[in-house]
Amino acid sequence: MRAAIAEPWSNGQGDGQVNRLEVIKRSLYGRARFDLLRQRVLHAA
């Protein structure tokens, strides 16, 4: 908690990108191969 107040940087941007990727992966789980996942990730960017 102290680091959140004391440090001038945040990893919120990186966490947001990871969360976006996880949502895309979860939506395709069990019904898509890697090529469709790659296409969705590149299209969302």
N, C-alpha and C positions, 0 to 999 in steps of 0.2 A: 504494500500500500504506500509505503514511503517513496518508493521509486516512481510511482505514478505522479506524485506531487513534485518530487525533486528533479526528475530528469526532463529535459526539453523535448525528447523524442517519444514517439509512440509507435507501436507495431500494429495499429488499427487498420492501416491500409493493407498490409499484408494479410491480416486475418480476414479482411473483407474479400480479398481475392480467393483465398482458400475456401471460404464459405460458399462463394459463388460456384466454384468448381465442384464442391461436394454436392450442392443442390442439383447440378446438371448430372453428375454421376448417379445420384440417388434416383433421379427421374428415369434413367435409362437402365437401371439395374435389372438383369435377367432377360432383357429383350433386345439388346443391341451389342454389336461387336465394337472393337476399338475404332474402326474407321468412322462409324457413325458418331461415337463419342468425340473423336477428334474434330469432326465437322461441326458438331454443336458447340464445342468450346471455342473454336476459331470464329464461328459466326457470332457468338455472344460477346466477343471481345471488341 
